[in-house]
Amino acid sequence: MRSIDRARLQSLMGREQHKFVSDRPKSAALFERARKSLLGGVPMNWMAKWAGAFPPFVREARGAEFFDVDGHRYIDFCLGDTGAMTGHSPSATVSAVEQQARRGITLMLPSEDAIIVGEELQRRFGLPYWQFALSATDANRFSVRLARQITTRPKILVFNWCYHGTVDETFITLKDGVAKARRGNIGPPVDPTATTSVVEFNELDAVEAALKHQDVACVLAEPAMTNVGIVLPNPGYHAGLREITRKHGTLLIIDETHTICAGPGGYTRAESLEPDFLVFGKPIAGGVPGAAYGFSEEVAQCIIAQQNLEDCDTGGIGGTLAGNALSLAAMRATLQKVLTKEAFDGMIPMAERWTEGVAKAIADLELPWNVTRLGCRAEYLFAPDTPRNGTEAHDAMDFELERFMHLYAMNRGILLTPFHNMALMSPVTAKDDIDQHTKVFRDAARELVG
């Protein structure tokens, strides 16, 4: 296995940064202008993490590609970090949004679309009752609050290096086996060790030990970890997790926001999971803000039994724009006409092709890296072995190397997510797109090793 010469890496990175800046004068000018009104020159702080000296400013996006203001075309494998997994502006969703915008955008009243979406979510995921939010963060947050109310327990349990949006309780990690607040957590309301237990993914004994104290209301989990690289569950893991949670009276929340890549019913339908709550956001409305959270019959009855009509608008769950007519129209069109079984039947083979191309380049160049796939999502990590938990995946990250690979790709018209090495396929991603990435990846790796 070959190692990476860090001096060579830094030299290559300097060359790529110079190319990036010199090729994008219009983006550079917009960035300088933006710094006078937007904090850090970006509308959200994490947009500063793109590998270039500034983010490319987008002129237009469609399907699996976009163009920046300097006229460069990019094959988009980031796809809004799953928010645009449908492809940019799918025609069915755009048509539904145009029509609904003329009929009314937000009303604080239900539409028939809400019922149709609820029925479709029932069919896909197997849970009988649904509610809506504007983001998966909110859907997770609301599910956690309901779980605490139902169980009258104060804590939740998450997995080390998980990600569930900006839910306060989840920014916790393990350091030498001891729980502590995660680095980068901005202004936490309380130390997350007071609200949260954290264990490693795939370690059922650790789950058992954490739940035996009978103070954990819910386990909040992705069925496969995705935001620290893809970490797949061990055989039998989910059956064991469900058995342990039921044994200790702990509710199970499955967050399918990223793992919807496994198929039209996410990992839950693909592997016949039985969660008490399920959260689905990001691509559910084709890029229009929206999310949904569903729950079992038993959970629904508990919610109803404890509901107070007079106070139901002050319980920390809701939002004036949640369940708005525009989002629901977009959800209906996206679920019925875009994120279909037929679409996944095309998307998953594209991810297989992407994975095979990357794996062959890694093997040919004798690099100590690996690549993993889940449905229409794939990712490479800078370690020889496939990770089995969050710590192993996190330890395989290499910020300097990651930024070079991303910048090299951007300079050649390929966009990956800025947070790790993830690629996502849309219904219109083509074989030529995959093969172009394979070529660029191989070229970058070859330059690294000389």
N, C-alpha and C positions, 0 to 999 in steps of 0.2 A: 504494500500500500504506500502511496506517495504522500508526502507532507507538503504543505503550502509554504513557500518562501515568503515571509511577511514583508521583506523589503521589496520584493517583486510585486506583491499585492498592492502596496502603497504607491508604487510607481505607476502601475496600471490604473489605479483609482484616480490618480492625479490626471492622467491622460484622458480618462473618460469624463471627469468633471469639466475639463477644459472644452471637450467636444460638446458636452451637454449645453453649457452656457453659450458657447459661440453659435450653436445651431438654433438657439431659441431667443432671439432678441426681443420679440413681442411679449413672450411670457416673462422675460426678465423685466421689461418695462412695466408690465402690469403688476408684477410682484413688488417693485419699488413703490408704485402708486398705492398698492394695497397696504403697505406697511404704515402709511399715514392715517389709516382709518380702521384697519383690522389688526388685532393683537398678533404680533409675529408675522403679519402679512397674509394670514390665512383665516377662513371663517370658523374653523375648529382647530384646537391646538394640535391634535394628532396629524393634521395634514402637513405639518412641518417635518414629518418623519419620512417623506419620500426621499429617495436616495440622491436626487439631484440637489443643486444649490438652492433650488426653489421648485415647487411643483409645476408641471406643465399646466397651463390654463387651457381649458377645453373649449373648443368652438362648437363641436357637434358630435353626438354619439348616436349610433344606430346599430342594431344587431349585436355582433360580437366585435365591433371596432369603434374607434373614435378618432377625431382629428383635433389637434391642438391649434391654437391661434396662429402658430407659425406654419401651419399646413402639413405637419407630420402626421402620418397615419399610424395607429397603434392597433395591434391585435390585443384585445382585452381579455386576459385570463383572471384579472382581479374581479371584474364585474361587481364593483361596489362592495367588495368583501361579502358577497352573496346577495346583497340587496337587488342587484340587477342580474341574478342568475337566469332570469327569463330572457336575457338579451335586452339591450337598451330599447325602450319604447316599443314593446311588441304591439302590433297593429290592433289586436283585439282589445287590449287594455287601453290604448290611446283612444280608440273609438268610444269605449264605455265612459272614459273620463270626460271626453268632449261632450257627450250627450248629457251626462249627469251634471256637469258644470252649468249647463244651460237651465237645468231643472231645479238646481239648488245644491249647495255645497255642504252646508252643515245646518242642522235643524234642531238638534236635541230630541228628535223623534225617530222612531224606527221606520225602515223601509222594507219592502218585500225582499230586497237584496240581502238584508241581514238574515232572513230565514233561509234563503237558498244557500248562502255561505255556511250557515250553521249546519244545515243538512249535508252539505258536501264534506265538511270537516268531520261530522259523525261517520260518514261512509269511509273516509280515508283512514282515520285514526282509531275508530272504535269507541270513543268516549261520547256520552250522550248529550252533554250540555256545554255551551260555549258562551264566552263573553269576549269583548273586543277592547283593544288598547291602541295606542299610536306607535308603540315600539315594543320589541321583545323585552327590553329592560323593564318597562312598566308591567308587562304581562308576568314576568318573573317576580317582580316586586309584589304585585297584587296576590299572586299565588302563595308567596311566602307569608304574607300577612294573614291570608285566609287559613293557611295551615297552622299558624300560631294560635289563631282564634279557636279553631276546631279542637286542637289538642291541649290547649292551655299550657303549652310548653314554650320556653323563651328562646331556644337556640335552633340553629340549622346546621347541617353538615354539608360541606362541599369537598371537592377533590383538589389536591395540590396543583397549582398552576392552571386552575380552571378559568373560564371567562363566561360571564352571564350578563354582559352589558355593565351598566354602572350601578348595579345593586350594591349598596354599602357593605352588606355582610360578607360579600364574596372576595374582598380584597385582603386575603390572608394567605399565608404560605407557611411551609415548614422549613426551618433552618436547623440542621443537625437534630431533627426529630422534635423540635420545639416550635409551637405555633407562634407566629408574629405577624404584624401588619406588613403587607406587601409593599416593597419599594415603589415609589411613584404615586401612592394613594394620596389624593389631594384632600386635605381638611376633613378627615373622617370624623363623623359626629361622636363616635365612641371608638375605643380600641376594639377591633374586630375579634380579638380573642375573648371578649365578653359576650359576644353574640353568636359565635361560630366555632364549630369543631372542624378540623381539616385533617384529612388522611390521604394516602396515596391511592390513585386509581388502580383497580385490579387487585387490591388487597382486602379481601373480605374479612379476614381476622381483625383488621384495623377498624372496619366498619362496625363489626360486632362489639368491639371494645368501646367504641365511642357511643353507641346507642344503648348500651346496657345501663347507663345512668338514668335513663328515662326522662331526660330533659331536652331531647332533640325533637322538634316539631316535624321537620321534614329533611329529606335528602334532596338537594338540588343538583342535578347531574345532566350533562350531555351523555347520550348513550355511547358515544365514542368521543374522546377529547379531540378538539379541532384547532383551538386558538394558540396552541403551543407546538404546532405540528400535529399530525394525525396519530392518535394513540388508540388502537383498537382494543376492545374488551377481550379478555381471555375466554376460551370456551367455557360455558356454564356460569360466567360471571354474573350476568343479569338475572338468571334464575336464582342464584345465591343472594344477590342484593335484594330482590323482591321478597324472598323468604325471610331474610333478617329484618327488613323494615317492618314487615307484617308482624313478626314475632314480638317486636318491641313497640308496636303501636305508633310507628313513625310513618308519615306520609311520604310518597315518592313523587317528585316533580321531575319530569323528563323535558329537557330543553332541546327542541328539534330545530332551533333557528339556523344552525349550520348543517346539522345532519339530515336535513331535508334532501341533501344531495344523494342519500341512499335510495330514494325512490319517491313516488307520489305520496306515500304515506309515511315517509321518513324511515328512520331505523325502527321505530315502534311497530309499524305495519310489517316491515321486511322481516323482523325477528320476533314478532308476536309478543311484544312487551305489554305489561299491564300496569301502567302508571296510574296514580291517583289524580295527578294534574299533568297536562301537556301544554307546552308553550311553542308557538310557531309565529315567527315574525319575518323580518327582512324581505324575501321575495314574494310574500303572500299576495301583495297588491301590485306586483310588477314594477316596483320602485316608488310607488306612492306610499307615504307613511301609513303603516297599519300593522297590527299584530292581533293574535287571538290566543286565548287560553281556555282549555277545556278541562272538565273534571268528571269523575265517575258519578254514578247514581248515589252512592253512599255519601260522597263529599257534598253533592248538591243538596241532599236532604239535611245535612248538618248546617250548611249555609242558610237554608231557608228557616230552619228551626231557630237560628240565632239572629235572624234578620229583624231589625226594628225599622218599620216604614218611616217613622218620624226622623230617624237619624241616618238613613241609608245614604244621604248625600254628603255626609261628613266623616266617613269611615276610612279615609286614606286610600280609597280605591275609586278610580274613575278618571275624570278629566273632561272638560267641556267639549273638546273636539274628538274624544274617543267614540268610536262607532259612528263617525260622520258619514253622510250619504256618499260623498265622493270616494272615500276609502273603501266602503262596502261595494260600490259599483266596480271599482278596480279589482277588488278581491274576487268578486263573482266571475268577471271576465278572465282573470289570470288563472283561477283554479279550473274553470270549465274549458278554456281554450288554449292555454299556454303551458302550464306545468302539468301536463297530462302524462299518462302512461306511455303514450306514443312518443312524447318528447324525451322522456327518460330512456326509452329504448334506443334513441339515437345519441343521447348525451353520454351515457355510460361507456359505450364503445370508444368514444373520443377520449375519455379519460384513460381507458386502457391503453390506447395508442400512445398518449402522452407519457404514461408511466413506463411503457416498454422502451420508448425512445430515450428517456432519461436514464433508465436502468442500464441500457446497452452502453451509453456514453460513459457512465460511471465505471462499468466493468472494463471497457476498452482502455480507459485511461488510468485504471488501477487506483481510483480515488477511494478514501475511507468514508464514503457517503452511502446513504440508502434512500429509497423512494417508497412511499406508501400511498395507497388509494382507498377511498371510501366512496362508492357510487361514482358520481360524476365530478368528484373532487380528488386531487392528487397533490402530493407535496414531497419535496426532497429535504433531507436533514443531513447535517455535517457530522455524521457518526456512522460507523460501519454496521451497527446492529439496529434493528427496529425497536423503538422505545416501548416499554410496557407500562410506564407511568409518567406523570408530569415531570418529575425530577429528571428522569433520563432524557425526556424530550427537551426540557429546558437546558440541560447541560450540553446538548448537541447543538445549541444555537451559537452562532458566531457573528456578532453584530457587524464587524468590519467586513468579513467575507460575504455576508448576506447583502450588505449595501453595494458591494462591487458587482455581485451577480445581478442585482436588480437594475443598477445603473447601466451596466453593459447591455442588458436586455432592452431597457428603455431607449437607449441610443440606437437600437436596431429595430425599433417598432414593436416591442413586446412589453406588456404591462402585467406584472405580478402584484399581489397584495403587498403593501409596504411593511407589514408587521412580521411576516415570515415568508416561507417559500411556497405559498399555496397557489395552485392553478385550479380554476373552476370552468366547467364547460356549460355553455348555453345551448338552447335548442338549435341555434344557427351557427355554432362553431363548426368549422370545416376541417377536413383532413389536411388541407394545405396550411391552415393555421397551426395545427399540431406539428407538422413537419418543419415549419419555419422555426417554431420554438426549439425543437430538437436540434436543429442546425446551430442556432444561436447559443444554446446551452453548451453544446459540444465545443464550439469555438471559444467560448469564455473559459471553460474548464481547461482546454488545451493551452490557452495562453497562460493560465495560472501555473501549470506544471512545466511550461517551457517546451 
